[in-house]
């Protein structure tokens, strides 16, 4: 039967169904892998999903848990995902070795280096040089572990005299506490909250040797896309970044709502712990002074160039990728639309 011969209610219903089908077909699918298991510091991704910000940009976004900040890069490079959130220094490494396959970062979130070595408060390890002859442990895909060769070179540590061992992520703090390792690799915020979950007080029971305090002023986690997806779907990348930026501002304004979005994915998490983790991430990992000048999401090119040189030289990479190979600011919202300060967070 022709549509023109249908009764008016049936005709309207058919038209609505046709429009809905057209809208669904117009959605661009994006599979994204995170840096780690679902946690408070990922609230903006879930907020953008739940509030329909991705959908408003014509995107159907699926978000999977990750296995480490360095592990998300090869997953996107291999084509298993179109987008990821992870360590830009691991991206630099891949861009040097396999430039055609390396993803490209489009929004910088962790602009302050979170990489650290953590020891017990009563440890004899006081300086990086004290690591020689000791055993350091960390998950195989930990960003700080991956950067240790670069740190050792800059901090004048003979890496050949350091024993590095791997363990499951949930065993790291336990092994450190029990004295099974002398020090542990990690991110300051991650280790602090894992220690708290064990009943430790990070401020009293642990000490942190931060990479950034020893000449490694590196960027850390960024949102990135596969090079092929960027080429074929530039509007989708721009829409994703716009939606994410919008959600970040929402979470800064209302952290409780952001944590609620996380809890929907993992109800067994402790709400107050995840809120504290989110606020700590905003303070410690995303508040580099440069954002007052360039805004959250962007990079300082000279600083990124130095970071590339540090990573390339220390790891003896075959070539030094250009800043443009690593980061593309062309998808960022206008400067006025991006956060300039996170100082109002407690």
C-alpha positions as CSV (number, residue, x, y, z in Angstrom):
1,X,0.0,0.0,0.0
2,X,1.3,3.5,-0.8
3,X,2.1,5.8,2.1
4,X,-0.3,8.3,0.5
5,X,-3.2,5.9,1.1
6,X,-2.5,5.3,4.8
7,X,-4.7,6.9,7.4
8,X,-3.1,10.0,8.9
9,X,-2.0,8.4,12.3
10,X,-0.4,5.5,10.4
11,X,1.2,7.9,8.0
12,X,2.7,10.0,10.8
13,X,4.0,6.8,12.5
14,X,5.6,5.6,9.3
15,X,7.3,8.9,8.8
16,X,8.6,8.9,12.4
17,X,10.0,5.4,12.0
18,X,11.7,6.4,8.7
19,X,13.3,9.5,10.3
20,X,14.5,7.4,13.3
21,X,16.1,4.9,10.9
22,X,17.8,7.7,9.0
23,X,19.1,9.2,12.2
24,X,20.5,5.9,13.4
25,X,22.1,5.3,10.1
26,X,23.8,8.7,10.3
27,X,25.6,7.8,13.6
28,X,29.3,7.1,13.3
29,X,30.4,4.3,15.4
30,X,33.5,4.9,17.7
31,X,34.9,2.1,19.9
32,X,37.1,3.6,22.6
33,X,39.5,1.9,25.0
34,X,40.3,3.6,28.3
35,X,43.6,3.7,30.2
36,X,42.3,1.5,33.1
37,X,39.3,-0.1,34.8
38,X,36.3,2.1,35.3
39,X,37.1,4.8,37.9
40,X,36.2,8.3,39.0
41,X,38.9,10.0,36.9
42,X,37.1,8.9,33.7
43,X,33.8,10.6,34.6
44,X,33.8,12.9,31.6
45,X,33.7,10.1,29.1
46,X,30.6,8.6,30.7
47,X,29.0,12.0,31.3
48,X,29.3,12.7,27.5
49,X,27.7,9.4,26.8
50,X,24.9,9.7,29.3
51,X,24.0,13.3,28.6
52,X,23.8,12.5,24.8
53,X,26.7,14.8,23.9
54,X,28.3,12.2,21.7
55,X,24.9,11.4,20.1
56,X,24.3,15.1,19.4
57,X,27.5,15.1,17.4
58,X,26.3,12.1,15.3
59,X,28.4,9.5,17.3
60,X,27.6,6.1,18.7
61,X,30.4,5.7,21.2
62,X,31.2,2.4,22.9
63,X,33.7,2.7,25.9
64,X,35.7,-0.3,27.1
65,X,37.9,-0.7,30.2
66,X,41.7,-0.7,29.7
67,X,44.7,-2.5,30.9
68,X,47.2,0.3,31.4
69,X,48.0,3.7,30.0
70,X,50.6,2.3,27.6
71,X,48.4,-0.7,26.5
72,X,45.7,1.4,24.8
73,X,48.1,2.7,22.1
74,X,48.8,-0.6,20.3
75,X,45.1,-1.6,20.5
76,X,44.2,1.5,18.6
77,X,47.1,1.1,16.2
78,X,46.0,-2.5,15.5
79,X,42.5,-1.4,14.5
80,X,40.7,-3.0,17.4
81,X,39.5,0.5,18.5
82,X,39.2,3.8,16.8
83,X,39.9,5.9,19.9
84,X,41.8,5.5,23.1
85,X,42.9,7.3,26.3
86,X,46.5,6.6,27.3
87,X,50.1,7.7,27.7
88,X,51.3,10.0,24.9
89,X,54.9,9.0,25.6
90,X,54.1,5.4,24.5
91,X,52.5,7.0,21.5
92,X,55.8,8.9,20.8
93,X,57.6,5.6,20.9
94,X,55.3,4.0,18.4
95,X,55.4,7.1,16.2
96,X,59.2,6.7,16.0
97,X,59.1,3.1,15.1
98,X,55.9,2.8,13.0
99,X,54.8,6.2,12.0
100,X,52.1,5.0,9.6
101,X,50.4,3.0,12.3
102,X,50.8,5.3,15.3
103,X,47.6,7.0,16.5
104,X,47.5,10.8,16.9
105,X,46.6,12.6,20.1
106,X,43.8,15.3,19.8
107,X,43.1,16.3,23.4
108,X,45.6,16.5,26.2
109,X,44.1,15.8,29.7
110,X,47.1,14.8,31.9
111,X,49.3,17.8,31.3
112,X,51.3,17.3,34.6
113,X,53.6,14.2,34.7
114,X,52.0,11.6,37.2
115,X,54.8,9.1,36.8
116,X,56.5,8.1,40.1
117,X,58.5,5.5,42.0
118,X,57.0,4.8,45.4
119,X,58.9,3.5,48.4
120,X,57.9,2.9,52.0
121,X,58.5,5.8,54.4
122,X,61.3,4.0,56.2
123,X,63.1,2.9,53.0
124,X,66.8,3.6,52.5
125,X,66.0,4.8,49.0
126,X,66.2,8.6,49.2
127,X,67.4,9.5,45.7
128,X,67.1,7.9,42.3
129,X,70.8,6.7,42.6
130,X,69.7,4.6,45.6
131,X,67.7,2.4,43.2
132,X,70.8,0.7,42.0
133,X,71.0,-2.8,43.5
134,X,67.3,-2.7,44.3
135,X,64.2,-4.4,42.9
136,X,61.4,-2.3,41.4
137,X,58.0,-3.8,40.5
138,X,55.1,-2.7,38.4
139,X,52.5,-4.0,36.0
140,X,54.0,-4.7,32.6
141,X,51.9,-1.9,30.9
142,X,52.5,0.7,33.5
143,X,53.5,4.1,32.1
144,X,56.1,4.8,34.7
145,X,57.8,1.5,34.1
146,X,57.8,2.1,30.3
147,X,59.5,5.4,30.9
148,X,62.1,4.1,33.4
149,X,65.0,3.9,30.9
150,X,64.5,7.6,30.1
151,X,64.2,8.5,33.8
152,X,67.3,6.4,34.6
153,X,69.4,8.2,32.0
154,X,68.3,11.7,33.1
155,X,68.7,10.9,36.8
156,X,72.1,9.3,36.3
157,X,70.9,5.8,37.4
158,X,72.7,2.7,36.0
159,X,69.6,0.9,34.8
160,X,71.6,-2.3,34.4
161,X,72.0,-2.4,38.2
162,X,68.3,-2.2,38.8
163,X,66.1,-5.4,38.9
164,X,62.7,-4.8,37.3
165,X,59.9,-7.3,38.0
166,X,56.3,-7.5,36.9
167,X,53.1,-8.4,38.8
168,X,49.3,-8.1,38.4
169,X,48.2,-4.5,39.1
170,X,46.3,-5.4,42.2
171,X,49.4,-6.9,43.8
172,X,51.7,-3.9,43.5
173,X,51.0,-2.1,46.8
174,X,50.7,-5.4,48.7
175,X,54.2,-6.5,47.5
176,X,55.7,-3.2,48.4
177,X,54.1,-3.2,51.8
178,X,55.4,-6.8,52.5
179,X,58.9,-5.9,51.4
180,X,58.8,-8.2,48.3
181,X,59.9,-5.3,46.2
182,X,62.0,-2.3,47.2
183,X,60.0,0.2,45.2
184,X,57.1,0.3,42.8
185,X,56.3,2.0,39.5
186,X,53.0,3.8,39.2
187,X,51.0,7.0,38.9
188,X,50.8,9.1,42.1
189,X,47.0,9.2,42.3
190,X,46.6,5.5,41.4
191,X,49.1,4.3,43.9
192,X,47.8,6.6,46.6
193,X,44.3,5.3,46.4
194,X,45.3,1.7,46.1
195,X,47.3,2.1,49.3
196,X,44.4,3.8,51.0
197,X,42.2,0.8,50.1
198,X,44.7,-1.4,52.0
199,X,44.5,0.8,55.1
200,X,47.7,2.7,54.5
201,X,48.1,6.5,54.8
202,X,50.1,7.5,51.6
203,X,51.2,10.7,53.3
204,X,52.7,8.9,56.4
205,X,53.5,5.4,55.1
206,X,54.9,6.1,51.6
207,X,57.3,8.4,49.8
208,X,57.1,9.4,46.2
209,X,60.1,10.0,43.8
210,X,58.3,11.8,41.0
211,X,59.8,11.8,37.5
212,X,58.8,15.4,37.1
213,X,61.0,16.4,40.0
214,X,64.0,15.0,38.2
215,X,63.9,16.7,34.8
216,X,61.2,14.8,33.1
217,X,58.5,17.4,32.5
218,X,56.5,15.2,30.3
219,X,52.9,15.2,29.2
220,X,51.0,12.1,30.1
221,X,47.5,10.8,29.1
222,X,45.7,12.1,26.1
223,X,42.7,11.2,23.9
224,X,43.9,9.8,20.6
225,X,42.5,8.4,17.4
226,X,43.8,6.0,14.8
227,X,45.4,7.8,11.9
228,X,43.0,6.1,9.4
229,X,40.0,7.2,11.4
230,X,41.2,10.8,11.6
231,X,41.7,10.9,7.8
232,X,38.4,9.3,6.9
233,X,36.2,10.9,9.7
234,X,37.5,14.3,10.6
235,X,34.1,15.6,11.5
236,X,33.6,12.6,13.9
237,X,36.9,13.4,15.6
238,X,35.9,17.0,16.0
239,X,32.5,16.1,17.3
240,X,34.0,13.7,19.8
241,X,36.4,16.3,21.2
242,X,33.6,18.9,21.3
243,X,31.4,16.5,23.3
244,X,34.2,15.5,25.6
245,X,35.2,19.1,26.3
246,X,31.6,19.9,27.2
247,X,31.5,17.0,29.6
248,X,34.7,18.0,31.3
249,X,33.3,21.4,32.1
250,X,30.2,19.7,33.5
251,X,32.2,17.4,35.7
252,X,34.3,20.3,37.0
253,X,31.1,22.1,37.9
254,X,29.4,19.1,39.4
255,X,31.9,16.3,40.4
256,X,29.1,14.3,42.2
257,X,27.1,14.0,39.0
258,X,30.3,12.9,37.2
259,X,30.9,10.2,39.8
260,X,27.3,9.0,39.5
261,X,28.0,8.3,35.8
262,X,30.9,6.2,36.8
263,X,28.9,4.3,39.4
264,X,26.4,3.3,36.8
265,X,29.1,1.3,35.1
266,X,30.6,-0.2,38.2
267,X,28.2,-0.1,41.1
268,X,30.6,-1.9,43.5
269,X,33.0,1.0,43.6
270,X,32.9,3.3,46.6
271,X,31.3,6.6,45.6
272,X,33.3,8.8,48.0
273,X,36.6,7.2,47.1
274,X,36.0,7.7,43.4
275,X,35.0,11.3,44.0
276,X,38.2,11.9,45.9
277,X,40.2,10.2,43.1
278,X,38.5,12.4,40.5
279,X,39.3,15.6,42.5
280,X,42.9,14.5,43.0
281,X,43.3,13.9,39.3
282,X,42.0,17.3,38.5
283,X,44.4,18.9,41.1
284,X,47.5,16.7,40.5
285,X,47.4,15.6,36.9
286,X,45.4,18.2,34.9
287,X,46.3,21.6,36.4
288,X,49.7,22.5,34.8
289,X,50.1,26.3,34.9
290,X,50.2,26.4,31.1
291,X,46.4,25.9,30.8
292,X,45.9,29.5,31.9
293,X,47.6,30.4,28.7
294,X,46.6,27.7,26.2
295,X,43.6,26.1,27.8
296,X,42.9,22.5,28.8
297,X,43.3,20.1,25.9
298,X,46.1,21.9,24.1
299,X,49.9,21.5,24.4
300,X,52.9,23.8,24.4
301,X,54.8,22.9,21.3
302,X,58.2,23.6,22.7
303,X,57.5,21.5,25.8
304,X,56.2,18.7,23.7
305,X,59.3,18.9,21.5
306,X,61.5,18.6,24.6
307,X,59.4,15.6,25.7
308,X,59.9,13.9,22.3
309,X,63.6,14.4,22.5
310,X,63.8,13.0,26.1
311,X,61.9,9.9,25.2
312,X,63.7,9.4,21.9
313,X,67.2,9.9,23.2
314,X,66.7,7.8,26.4
315,X,65.1,4.9,24.6
316,X,67.4,5.1,21.6
317,X,64.5,5.4,19.2
318,X,65.2,5.2,15.5
319,X,63.9,8.7,14.8
320,X,62.4,11.7,16.6
321,X,58.8,12.1,15.4
322,X,57.6,15.7,14.9
323,X,55.2,17.4,17.2
324,X,52.6,17.3,14.4
325,X,53.0,13.5,14.1
326,X,52.1,13.1,17.8
327,X,49.5,15.8,18.4
328,X,46.9,17.5,16.2
329,X,45.3,20.6,17.7
330,X,43.1,21.1,14.7
331,X,40.1,19.4,16.3
332,X,40.1,21.4,19.5
333,X,37.2,23.7,20.4
334,X,37.9,27.4,20.4
335,X,40.2,28.6,23.2
336,X,37.4,30.4,24.9
337,X,35.3,27.2,25.1
338,X,38.0,25.2,27.0
339,X,38.8,25.3,30.7
340,X,41.5,27.7,31.7
341,X,41.7,26.8,35.4
342,X,40.7,23.9,37.7
343,X,41.6,25.8,40.8
344,X,38.1,25.9,42.2
345,X,38.3,22.2,42.9
346,X,39.0,21.6,46.6
